[in-house]
Amino acid sequence: MTYVEIPFTDSIRAAIQDGWGREVEDPAERLHGGEESAAYRIGDLVARVGPEWRSTATAEWCHAVAAHAASAIPEAVTPLRTRAGGTIVRVDGRPVSLWPYVAGEWPDDHDPRMRAQAARTLARLHRALASYRPPPRPETAFAEVGLNGDPPTEVPYLADPELDHWLADYAERNPARQVLHGDFYAGNTLAHDGRLIAVLDWDEVLIGPPELEVASAALEWSDEFGEAEQERRRFITDYHEAGGTAGPIDDRTAAQLIRTNSAARPPTSSSPANTEPNSTRTTSPTTNAE
């Protein structure tokens, strides 16, 4: 996996001091990960530097969702507010946000106990977000494209008429939509002493069917190469038993929704129109890189 190279500059340090009123004299330690964004630990803070194409409006929309989630579940990590009341300052065209440092490590997504915790956490997160009604997302999230069965006109090589027909029928039978995290996998969480303690990276927040996120998470928290059906079924069962908002998800539904989410991930590039949506994985195995 290739991680983006974005240096931590004196301009970023000065912008943090000016925008948040925080002295950041400690050395900046680059945290592990980041295909689009780079994260640096500075003492008890983490500065996250995003791609130039990510708009302030979209970033702050996603951060507002994180803040709402944090009001209900303590695991949701949220950015610090600037002195002006926002969460983003732009430095050399890039969005910079400031987060609290959270000590922890990436959980083992093959550990049944950790997988069960993840399923229950996702259920609690969905319940916390189910009634939240934010304004429309300023820019369409990648995972939203084609969810109602519309052909992918911007990426015609992903055309799949059979899947589009299934999605159109599914959307008609399952019209419920809500705010979703958008990228709930082990690398966007942290654990400590066998307990899941943090949910990170809110860049891919979207509004969609909760079943989409549950199916994708069940894959991510089991065998991403598709050889662990029992683990995926167990994740979905644990999620439902914890009171998650998604409806029933049988094997066929899970497979189709996983295909949909995978198809919405074109190769990473420098433009939002052709950037992998699942690519802001900036957590560290031992730190919070959000």
ZADO-1210 file (C-alpha; in nm, 4 decimals, padded with zeros to 6 digits):
<atoms>
<atom x="00.0000" y="00.0000" z="00.0000" code="MET" pos="1"/>
<atom x="00.1354" y="00.3424" z="-00.0978" code="THR" pos="2"/>
<atom x="00.0957" y="00.6224" z="00.1534" code="TYR" pos="3"/>
<atom x="00.0735" y="00.9843" z="00.0498" code="VAL" pos="4"/>
<atom x="00.3718" y="01.2091" z="00.1100" code="GLU" pos="5"/>
<atom x="00.2539" y="01.5390" z="00.2576" code="ILE" pos="6"/>
<atom x="00.5151" y="01.7197" z="00.4681" code="PRO" pos="7"/>
<atom x="00.4376" y="01.8927" z="00.7956" code="PHE" pos="8"/>
<atom x="00.5517" y="02.2461" z="00.7214" code="THR" pos="9"/>
<atom x="00.6159" y="02.5578" z="00.9250" code="ASP" pos="10"/>
<atom x="00.3067" y="02.7038" z="00.7566" code="SER" pos="11"/>
<atom x="00.0911" y="02.4235" z="00.8976" code="ILE" pos="12"/>
<atom x="00.2400" y="02.4704" z="01.2436" code="ARG" pos="13"/>
<atom x="00.1723" y="02.8441" z="01.2290" code="ALA" pos="14"/>
<atom x="-00.1830" y="02.7884" z="01.1043" code="ALA" pos="15"/>
<atom x="-00.2555" y="02.5572" z="01.3980" code="ILE" pos="16"/>
<atom x="-00.1282" y="02.8134" z="01.6429" code="GLN" pos="17"/>
<atom x="-00.3307" y="03.0870" z="01.4763" code="ASP" pos="18"/>
<atom x="-00.6470" y="02.8889" z="01.3984" code="GLY" pos="19"/>
<atom x="-00.6801" y="02.6934" z="01.7217" code="TRP" pos="20"/>
<atom x="-00.4707" y="02.9047" z="01.9552" code="GLY" pos="21"/>
<atom x="-00.2675" y="02.5982" z="02.0468" code="ARG" pos="22"/>
<atom x="00.1079" y="02.6040" z="02.0928" code="GLU" pos="23"/>
<atom x="00.2555" y="02.3155" z="01.8936" code="VAL" pos="24"/>
<atom x="00.6254" y="02.3283" z="01.9635" code="GLU" pos="25"/>
<atom x="00.6774" y="01.9506" z="01.9968" code="ASP" pos="26"/>
<atom x="00.8283" y="01.7611" z="01.7031" code="PRO" pos="27"/>
<atom x="00.5713" y="01.6377" z="01.4502" code="ALA" pos="28"/>
<atom x="00.5669" y="01.2556" z="01.4284" code="GLU" pos="29"/>
<atom x="00.4187" y="01.1113" z="01.1107" code="ARG" pos="30"/>
<atom x="00.1649" y="00.8450" z="01.1971" code="LEU" pos="31"/>
<atom x="00.1316" y="00.5239" z="01.0027" code="HIS" pos="32"/>
<atom x="-00.1033" y="00.5103" z="00.7056" code="GLY" pos="33"/>
<atom x="-00.2751" y="00.7604" z="00.4819" code="GLY" pos="34"/>
<atom x="-00.3473" y="00.7103" z="00.1128" code="GLU" pos="35"/>
<atom x="-00.4963" y="01.0590" z="00.0759" code="GLU" pos="36"/>
<atom x="-00.4258" y="01.2358" z="00.4043" code="SER" pos="37"/>
<atom x="-00.1223" y="01.2553" z="00.6300" code="ALA" pos="38"/>
<atom x="-00.1502" y="01.2662" z="01.0079" code="ALA" pos="39"/>
<atom x="00.1099" y="01.3964" z="01.2497" code="TYR" pos="40"/>
<atom x="00.1197" y="01.3599" z="01.6250" code="ARG" pos="41"/>
<atom x="00.2285" y="01.6743" z="01.8092" code="ILE" pos="42"/>
<atom x="00.2206" y="01.6051" z="02.1805" code="GLY" pos="43"/>
<atom x="-00.1409" y="01.5374" z="02.2805" code="ASP" pos="44"/>
<atom x="-00.2745" y="01.6516" z="01.9425" code="LEU" pos="45"/>
<atom x="-00.2963" y="01.5054" z="01.5946" code="VAL" pos="46"/>
<atom x="-00.2875" y="01.7305" z="01.2892" code="ALA" pos="47"/>
<atom x="-00.4446" y="01.5816" z="00.9793" code="ARG" pos="48"/>
<atom x="-00.3544" y="01.7264" z="00.6381" code="VAL" pos="49"/>
<atom x="-00.5903" y="01.6340" z="00.3572" code="GLY" pos="50"/>
<atom x="-00.5834" y="01.6403" z="-00.0225" code="PRO" pos="51"/>
<atom x="-00.6233" y="01.9700" z="-00.2025" code="GLU" pos="52"/>
<atom x="-00.9434" y="01.8604" z="-00.3747" code="TRP" pos="53"/>
<atom x="-01.1327" y="01.7948" z="-00.0495" code="ARG" pos="54"/>
<atom x="-01.3536" y="02.0960" z="00.0133" code="SER" pos="55"/>
<atom x="-01.3892" y="02.2671" z="00.3475" code="THR" pos="56"/>
<atom x="-01.7683" y="02.2363" z="00.3219" code="ALA" pos="57"/>
<atom x="-01.7598" y="01.8582" z="00.2795" code="THR" pos="58"/>
<atom x="-01.4980" y="01.8059" z="00.5492" code="ALA" pos="59"/>
<atom x="-01.6941" y="02.0112" z="00.8013" code="GLU" pos="60"/>
<atom x="-02.0182" y="01.8371" z="00.7034" code="TRP" pos="61"/>
<atom x="-01.8543" y="01.5041" z="00.7861" code="CYS" pos="62"/>
<atom x="-01.7117" y="01.6446" z="01.1089" code="HIS" pos="63"/>
<atom x="-02.0596" y="01.7583" z="01.2151" code="ALA" pos="64"/>
<atom x="-02.1757" y="01.3985" z="01.1810" code="VAL" pos="65"/>
<atom x="-01.8855" y="01.2832" z="01.3982" code="ALA" pos="66"/>
<atom x="-01.9798" y="01.5401" z="01.6614" code="ALA" pos="67"/>
<atom x="-02.3390" y="01.4191" z="01.6633" code="HIS" pos="68"/>
<atom x="-02.2251" y="01.0594" z="01.6978" code="ALA" pos="69"/>
<atom x="-01.9938" y="01.1539" z="01.9852" code="ALA" pos="70"/>
<atom x="-02.2878" y="01.2926" z="02.1780" code="SER" pos="71"/>
<atom x="-02.4243" y="00.9390" z="02.1996" code="ALA" pos="72"/>
<atom x="-02.1253" y="00.7046" z="02.1842" code="ILE" pos="73"/>
<atom x="-01.7926" y="00.7851" z="02.3528" code="PRO" pos="74"/>
<atom x="-01.5888" y="00.5944" z="02.0931" code="GLU" pos="75"/>
<atom x="-01.6552" y="00.8559" z="01.8244" code="ALA" pos="76"/>
<atom x="-01.3467" y="01.0785" z="01.7973" code="VAL" pos="77"/>
<atom x="-01.4207" y="01.4334" z="01.6833" code="THR" pos="78"/>
<atom x="-01.2026" y="01.7236" z="01.5686" code="PRO" pos="79"/>
<atom x="-01.1337" y="02.0293" z="01.7778" code="LEU" pos="80"/>
<atom x="-01.3081" y="02.3545" z="01.6925" code="ARG" pos="81"/>
<atom x="-01.1075" y="02.6478" z="01.5653" code="THR" pos="82"/>
<atom x="-01.1328" y="02.9843" z="01.7340" code="ARG" pos="83"/>
<atom x="-01.3673" y="03.0840" z="01.4507" code="ALA" pos="84"/>
<atom x="-01.5956" y="02.7896" z="01.5266" code="GLY" pos="85"/>
<atom x="-01.5120" y="02.5651" z="01.2309" code="GLY" pos="86"/>
<atom x="-01.3004" y="02.2508" z="01.2135" code="THR" pos="87"/>
<atom x="-01.0857" y="02.3240" z="00.9056" code="ILE" pos="88"/>
<atom x="-00.8208" y="02.5756" z="00.8140" code="VAL" pos="89"/>
<atom x="-00.6629" y="02.5679" z="00.4707" code="ARG" pos="90"/>
<atom x="-00.2869" y="02.5771" z="00.4334" code="VAL" pos="91"/>
<atom x="-00.1337" y="02.5918" z="00.0864" code="ASP" pos="92"/>
<atom x="-00.4682" y="02.4758" z="-00.0488" code="GLY" pos="93"/>
<atom x="-00.4979" y="02.1712" z="00.1790" code="ARG" pos="94"/>
<atom x="-00.7572" y="02.1201" z="00.4554" code="PRO" pos="95"/>
<atom x="-00.5980" y="02.0889" z="00.7980" code="VAL" pos="96"/>
<atom x="-00.7884" y="01.9625" z="01.1010" code="SER" pos="97"/>
<atom x="-00.6816" y="01.9106" z="01.4620" code="LEU" pos="98"/>
<atom x="-00.7796" y="01.6103" z="01.6732" code="TRP" pos="99"/>
<atom x="-00.7144" y="01.4801" z="02.0228" code="PRO" pos="100"/>
<atom x="-00.4506" y="01.2101" z="02.0375" code="TYR" pos="101"/>
<atom x="-00.5900" y="00.8725" z="02.1428" code="VAL" pos="102"/>
<atom x="-00.3462" y="00.6006" z="02.2455" code="ALA" pos="103"/>
<atom x="-00.4336" y="00.2580" z="02.1144" code="GLY" pos="104"/>
<atom x="-00.3656" y="00.0034" z="01.8454" code="GLU" pos="105"/>
<atom x="-00.5449" y="-00.1402" z="01.5473" code="TRP" pos="106"/>
<atom x="-00.7699" y="-00.4227" z="01.6655" code="PRO" pos="107"/>
<atom x="-00.7285" y="-00.7752" z="01.5360" code="ASP" pos="108"/>
<atom x="-01.0222" y="-00.8110" z="01.2985" code="ASP" pos="109"/>
<atom x="-00.9828" y="-01.1891" z="01.3032" code="HIS" pos="110"/>
<atom x="-01.0356" y="-01.2077" z="01.6802" code="ASP" pos="111"/>
<atom x="-01.3983" y="-01.3207" z="01.7339" code="PRO" pos="112"/>
<atom x="-01.4306" y="-01.1133" z="02.0504" code="ARG" pos="113"/>
<atom x="-01.3061" y="-00.7986" z="01.8799" code="MET" pos="114"/>
<atom x="-01.5240" y="-00.8662" z="01.5777" code="ARG" pos="115"/>
<atom x="-01.8291" y="-00.8958" z="01.8022" code="ALA" pos="116"/>
<atom x="-01.7396" y="-00.5658" z="01.9719" code="GLN" pos="117"/>
<atom x="-01.7106" y="-00.4010" z="01.6312" code="ALA" pos="118"/>
<atom x="-02.0537" y="-00.5273" z="01.5280" code="ALA" pos="119"/>
<atom x="-02.2091" y="-00.3996" z="01.8494" code="ARG" pos="120"/>
<atom x="-02.0318" y="-00.0650" z="01.8154" code="THR" pos="121"/>
<atom x="-02.1609" y="-00.0263" z="01.4602" code="LEU" pos="122"/>
<atom x="-02.5135" y="-00.1038" z="01.5819" code="ALA" pos="123"/>
<atom x="-02.4855" y="00.1661" z="01.8491" code="ARG" pos="124"/>
<atom x="-02.3427" y="00.4091" z="01.5954" code="LEU" pos="125"/>
<atom x="-02.6301" y="00.3478" z="01.3549" code="HIS" pos="126"/>
<atom x="-02.8829" y="00.3977" z="01.6320" code="ARG" pos="127"/>
<atom x="-02.7133" y="00.7249" z="01.7278" code="ALA" pos="128"/>
<atom x="-02.7254" y="00.8498" z="01.3681" code="LEU" pos="129"/>
<atom x="-03.0672" y="00.7152" z="01.2675" code="ALA" pos="130"/>
<atom x="-03.2607" y="01.0260" z="01.3683" code="SER" pos="131"/>
<atom x="-02.9954" y="01.2761" z="01.2644" code="TYR" pos="132"/>
<atom x="-03.1047" y="01.4888" z="00.9691" code="ARG" pos="133"/>
<atom x="-02.8140" y="01.6964" z="00.8383" code="PRO" pos="134"/>
<atom x="-02.8421" y="01.9168" z="00.5304" code="PRO" pos="135"/>
<atom x="-02.7493" y="01.7503" z="00.2000" code="PRO" pos="136"/>
<atom x="-02.3871" y="01.6450" z="00.1680" code="ARG" pos="137"/>
<atom x="-02.2068" y="01.9222" z="-00.0241" code="PRO" pos="138"/>
<atom x="-02.0518" y="01.6667" z="-00.2595" code="GLU" pos="139"/>
<atom x="-02.1763" y="01.3212" z="-00.3474" code="THR" pos="140"/>
<atom x="-01.9902" y="01.0440" z="-00.1685" code="ALA" pos="141"/>
<atom x="-01.8454" y="00.7728" z="-00.3884" code="PHE" pos="142"/>
<atom x="-02.0457" y="00.5006" z="-00.2160" code="ALA" pos="143"/>
<atom x="-02.3689" y="00.6849" z="-00.2996" code="GLU" pos="144"/>
<atom x="-02.3139" y="00.6545" z="-00.6748" code="VAL" pos="145"/>
<atom x="-02.5499" y="00.4005" z="-00.8288" code="GLY" pos="146"/>
<atom x="-02.7160" y="00.2980" z="-00.5031" code="LEU" pos="147"/>
<atom x="-03.0600" y="00.3363" z="-00.6580" code="ASN" pos="148"/>
<atom x="-02.9661" y="00.1374" z="-00.9666" code="GLY" pos="149"/>
<atom x="-02.8568" y="00.4300" z="-01.1822" code="ASP" pos="150"/>
<atom x="-02.5870" y="00.3282" z="-01.4337" code="PRO" pos="151"/>
<atom x="-02.2392" y="00.4652" z="-01.3489" code="PRO" pos="152"/>
<atom x="-02.2192" y="00.7210" z="-01.6290" code="THR" pos="153"/>
<atom x="-01.8989" y="00.8795" z="-01.4965" code="GLU" pos="154"/>
<atom x="-01.7196" y="00.5448" z="-01.4863" code="VAL" pos="155"/>
<atom x="-01.8777" y="00.3433" z="-01.7718" code="PRO" pos="156"/>
<atom x="-01.6314" y="00.0557" z="-01.7356" code="TYR" pos="157"/>
<atom x="-01.8071" y="-00.0303" z="-01.4077" code="LEU" pos="158"/>
<atom x="-02.1411" y="-00.0819" z="-01.5814" code="ALA" pos="159"/>
<atom x="-02.3258" y="-00.3898" z="-01.4563" code="ASP" pos="160"/>
<atom x="-02.6880" y="-00.3923" z="-01.5790" code="PRO" pos="161"/>
<atom x="-02.7766" y="-00.6990" z="-01.3735" code="GLU" pos="162"/>
<atom x="-02.6491" y="-00.5406" z="-01.0516" code="LEU" pos="163"/>
<atom x="-02.8136" y="-00.2080" z="-01.1409" code="ASP" pos="164"/>
<atom x="-03.1474" y="-00.3855" z="-01.1840" code="HIS" pos="165"/>
<atom x="-03.1053" y="-00.5594" z="-00.8482" code="TRP" pos="166"/>
<atom x="-03.0168" y="-00.2291" z="-00.6787" code="LEU" pos="167"/>
<atom x="-03.3168" y="-00.0512" z="-00.8278" code="ALA" pos="168"/>
<atom x="-03.5458" y="-00.3256" z="-00.6991" code="ASP" pos="169"/>
<atom x="-03.3716" y="-00.3283" z="-00.3593" code="TYR" pos="170"/>
<atom x="-03.4023" y="00.0493" z="-00.3235" code="ALA" pos="171"/>
<atom x="-03.7737" y="00.0295" z="-00.3981" code="GLU" pos="172"/>
<atom x="-03.8275" y="-00.2438" z="-00.1399" code="ARG" pos="173"/>
<atom x="-03.5937" y="-00.0887" z="00.1193" code="ASN" pos="174"/>
<atom x="-03.6312" y="00.2890" z="00.1032" code="PRO" pos="175"/>
<atom x="-03.4901" y="00.3662" z="00.4501" code="ALA" pos="176"/>
<atom x="-03.1821" y="00.5884" z="00.4398" code="ARG" pos="177"/>
<atom x="-02.9726" y="00.7316" z="00.7198" code="GLN" pos="178"/>
<atom x="-02.6319" y="00.8799" z="00.7911" code="VAL" pos="179"/>
<atom x="-02.3522" y="00.6200" z="00.7830" code="LEU" pos="180"/>
<atom x="-01.9853" y="00.6287" z="00.8821" code="HIS" pos="181"/>
<atom x="-01.8913" y="00.5106" z="00.5346" code="GLY" pos="182"/>
<atom x="-01.5660" y="00.3255" z="00.6081" code="ASP" pos="183"/>
<atom x="-01.6088" y="00.1115" z="00.9173" code="PHE" pos="184"/>
<atom x="-01.3125" y="-00.1238" z="00.9182" code="TYR" pos="185"/>
<atom x="-01.0438" y="-00.2161" z="01.1707" code="ALA" pos="186"/>
<atom x="-00.7969" y="00.0464" z="01.0450" code="GLY" pos="187"/>
<atom x="-01.0448" y="00.3208" z="01.1301" code="ASN" pos="188"/>
<atom x="-01.0823" y="00.2070" z="01.4897" code="THR" pos="189"/>
<atom x="-00.8523" y="00.1720" z="01.7896" code="LEU" pos="190"/>
<atom x="-00.8423" y="-00.0831" z="02.0694" code="ALA" pos="191"/>
<atom x="-00.6796" y="-00.0964" z="02.4112" code="HIS" pos="192"/>
<atom x="-00.6627" y="-00.3899" z="02.6528" code="ASP" pos="193"/>
<atom x="-00.8959" y="-00.5930" z="02.4339" code="GLY" pos="194"/>
<atom x="-01.1612" y="-00.3220" z="02.4128" code="ARG" pos="195"/>
<atom x="-01.2632" y="-00.1112" z="02.1142" code="LEU" pos="196"/>
<atom x="-01.2112" y="00.2492" z="02.2273" code="ILE" pos="197"/>
<atom x="-01.2237" y="00.4745" z="01.9206" code="ALA" pos="198"/>
<atom x="-01.3959" y="00.5186" z="01.5848" code="VAL" pos="199"/>
<atom x="-01.1911" y="00.7384" z="01.3507" code="LEU" pos="200"/>
<atom x="-01.1797" y="00.8808" z="00.9983" code="ASP" pos="201"/>
<atom x="-01.5139" y="01.0347" z="00.9091" code="TRP" pos="202"/>
<atom x="-01.4178" y="01.1476" z="00.5575" code="ASP" pos="203"/>
<atom x="-01.6473" y="00.9016" z="00.3801" code="GLU" pos="204"/>
<atom x="-01.9689" y="00.9767" z="00.5718" code="VAL" pos="205"/>
<atom x="-02.2721" y="00.9377" z="00.3487" code="LEU" pos="206"/>
<atom x="-02.6472" y="00.8938" z="00.3547" code="ILE" pos="207"/>
<atom x="-02.7531" y="00.5494" z="00.2439" code="GLY" pos="208"/>
<atom x="-02.9117" y="00.2206" z="00.3482" code="PRO" pos="209"/>
<atom x="-02.7601" y="00.0901" z="00.6715" code="PRO" pos="210"/>
<atom x="-02.7533" y="-00.2576" z="00.5185" code="GLU" pos="211"/>
<atom x="-02.4806" y="-00.1349" z="00.2818" code="LEU" pos="212"/>
<atom x="-02.2467" y="-00.0478" z="00.5664" code="GLU" pos="213"/>
<atom x="-02.3248" y="-00.3611" z="00.7646" code="VAL" pos="214"/>
<atom x="-02.2505" y="-00.5879" z="00.4671" code="ALA" pos="215"/>
<atom x="-01.9265" y="-00.4059" z="00.3888" code="SER" pos="216"/>
<atom x="-01.8175" y="-00.4044" z="00.7528" code="ALA" pos="217"/>
<atom x="-01.8946" y="-00.7753" z="00.7851" code="ALA" pos="218"/>
<atom x="-01.6540" y="-00.8364" z="00.4982" code="LEU" pos="219"/>
<atom x="-01.3857" y="-00.6024" z="00.6344" code="GLU" pos="220"/>
<atom x="-01.4007" y="-00.7549" z="00.9819" code="TRP" pos="221"/>
<atom x="-01.3687" y="-01.1107" z="00.8547" code="SER" pos="222"/>
<atom x="-01.1845" y="-01.2344" z="00.5477" code="ASP" pos="223"/>
<atom x="-01.1769" y="-00.9599" z="00.2876" code="GLU" pos="224"/>
<atom x="-01.1024" y="-01.2193" z="00.0201" code="PHE" pos="225"/>
<atom x="-01.4400" y="-01.3762" z="00.0741" code="GLY" pos="226"/>
<atom x="-01.3536" y="-01.7077" z="00.2379" code="GLU" pos="227"/>
<atom x="-01.5162" y="-01.6613" z="00.5780" code="ALA" pos="228"/>
<atom x="-01.8927" y="-01.6731" z="00.5288" code="GLU" pos="229"/>
<atom x="-01.9569" y="-01.7868" z="00.8832" code="GLN" pos="230"/>
<atom x="-01.7604" y="-01.4931" z="01.0234" code="GLU" pos="231"/>
<atom x="-01.9552" y="-01.2488" z="00.8082" code="ARG" pos="232"/>
<atom x="-02.2864" y="-01.4032" z="00.9090" code="ARG" pos="233"/>
<atom x="-02.1821" y="-01.3888" z="01.2755" code="ARG" pos="234"/>
<atom x="-02.0961" y="-01.0185" z="01.2409" code="PHE" pos="235"/>
<atom x="-02.4376" y="-00.9449" z="01.0921" code="ILE" pos="236"/>
<atom x="-02.6107" y="-01.1470" z="01.3634" code="THR" pos="237"/>
<atom x="-02.4169" y="-00.9707" z="01.6390" code="ASP" pos="238"/>
<atom x="-02.5087" y="-00.6360" z="01.4832" code="TYR" pos="239"/>
<atom x="-02.8798" y="-00.7192" z="01.4747" code="HIS" pos="240"/>
<atom x="-02.8763" y="-00.8625" z="01.8276" code="GLU" pos="241"/>
<atom x="-02.7269" y="-00.5327" z="01.9465" code="ALA" pos="242"/>
<atom x="-03.0219" y="-00.3414" z="01.8036" code="GLY" pos="243"/>
<atom x="-02.8749" y="-00.2093" z="01.4803" code="GLY" pos="244"/>
<atom x="-03.1078" y="-00.0235" z="01.2452" code="THR" pos="245"/>
<atom x="-03.0432" y="-00.2320" z="00.9327" code="ALA" pos="246"/>
<atom x="-03.3069" y="-00.4720" z="00.8108" code="GLY" pos="247"/>
<atom x="-03.2550" y="-00.8414" z="00.7383" code="PRO" pos="248"/>
<atom x="-02.9438" y="-00.9224" z="00.5343" code="ILE" pos="249"/>
<atom x="-02.9293" y="-01.2662" z="00.3785" code="ASP" pos="250"/>
<atom x="-02.6270" y="-01.4013" z="00.1913" code="ASP" pos="251"/>
<atom x="-02.7503" y="-01.2809" z="-00.1475" code="ARG" pos="252"/>
<atom x="-02.8180" y="-00.9292" z="-00.0197" code="THR" pos="253"/>
<atom x="-02.4806" y="-00.9121" z="00.1538" code="ALA" pos="254"/>
<atom x="-02.2992" y="-01.0226" z="-00.1611" code="ALA" pos="255"/>
<atom x="-02.4752" y="-00.7711" z="-00.3844" code="GLN" pos="256"/>
<atom x="-02.4181" y="-00.4817" z="-00.1443" code="LEU" pos="257"/>
<atom x="-02.0520" y="-00.5752" z="-00.1042" code="ILE" pos="258"/>
<atom x="-02.0183" y="-00.5774" z="-00.4830" code="ARG" pos="259"/>
<atom x="-02.1838" y="-00.2362" z="-00.4977" code="THR" pos="260"/>
<atom x="-01.9486" y="-00.0844" z="-00.2427" code="ASN" pos="261"/>
<atom x="-01.6445" y="-00.2412" z="-00.4087" code="SER" pos="262"/>
<atom x="-01.7470" y="-00.1155" z="-00.7519" code="ALA" pos="263"/>
<atom x="-01.7610" y="00.2394" z="-00.6157" code="ALA" pos="264"/>
<atom x="-01.3857" y="00.2376" z="-00.5504" code="ARG" pos="265"/>
<atom x="-01.1938" y="00.3521" z="-00.8589" code="PRO" pos="266"/>
<atom x="-00.8136" y="00.3879" z="-00.8450" code="PRO" pos="267"/>
<atom x="-00.6670" y="00.6709" z="-00.6406" code="THR" pos="268"/>
<atom x="-00.5618" y="00.9832" z="-00.8254" code="SER" pos="269"/>
<atom x="-00.5270" y="01.3521" z="-00.7532" code="SER" pos="270"/>
<atom x="-00.8854" y="01.4400" z="-00.8374" code="SER" pos="271"/>
<atom x="-01.2069" y="01.3626" z="-00.6483" code="PRO" pos="272"/>
<atom x="-01.3735" y="01.2312" z="-00.9611" code="ALA" pos="273"/>
<atom x="-01.1315" y="00.9403" z="-00.9727" code="ASN" pos="274"/>
<atom x="-01.0177" y="00.8867" z="-00.6169" code="THR" pos="275"/>
<atom x="-01.0586" y="00.5721" z="-00.4143" code="GLU" pos="276"/>
<atom x="-01.3245" y="00.6517" z="-00.1575" code="PRO" pos="277"/>
<atom x="-01.1895" y="00.4036" z="00.0911" code="ASN" pos="278"/>
<atom x="-00.8517" y="00.5691" z="00.1092" code="SER" pos="279"/>
<atom x="-00.8308" y="00.7956" z="00.4104" code="THR" pos="280"/>
<atom x="-00.6907" y="00.5287" z="00.6374" code="ARG" pos="281"/>
<atom x="-00.4597" y="00.7321" z="00.8494" code="THR" pos="282"/>
<atom x="-00.4693" y="00.5472" z="01.1782" code="THR" pos="283"/>
<atom x="-00.1537" y="00.4012" z="01.3283" code="SER" pos="284"/>
<atom x="-00.1151" y="00.0544" z="01.4795" code="PRO" pos="285"/>
<atom x="-00.0241" y="00.2249" z="01.8065" code="THR" pos="286"/>
<atom x="-00.1792" y="00.5694" z="01.7823" code="THR" pos="287"/>
<atom x="-00.4760" y="00.7730" z="01.6752" code="ASN" pos="288"/>
<atom x="-00.3900" y="00.9102" z="01.3358" code="ALA" pos="289"/>
<atom x="-00.7293" y="01.0658" z="01.2708" code="GLU" pos="290"/>
</atoms>
